[in-house]
Structures are given as structure tokens and as C-alpha cells.
């Protein structure tokens, strides 16, 4: 949604989130399909990525750290 307003400063989601994504405020992941693989580096000094599937609908938790992610549809410009 921020990209539609022209305020998106991290279009490729490479910057660290500003806060821990809780259930009420999950980290938004966009996708052109109804499922997507997401990765979480659950501790700052870790180098291993935990990969897991996200499905459209309710927010889902990372299996290691419990942070919440929500998959939302992304519309491609025509």
C-alpha cells in the first residue's frame, strides 16, 4: 500500500523491520499468487535463514521466533 502512495522507501524488503511483528501488526509480504516462501533470520547475529510457506488469509508465525507475517495480494501494473 505504501508503494501506491509513493512513500515506499524499501521496495525490495531488504531493510530490517523497525519493530518486532506481532499478531496485531504483522509484517506484510506481497505476492502475485496465493502462497509464497518467506525467510526469517530470527536473531540479529544469526546467518541461517528459516524458510517457511505463507498462505493468503490470516497472519502466520515464524516457526522459530514467533514473529507474524501476513501474505497480501500484489497487483501488477498493466
Order of alpha helices (4+ residues) and beta strands (2+ residues): alpha-beta-beta-beta-beta-beta
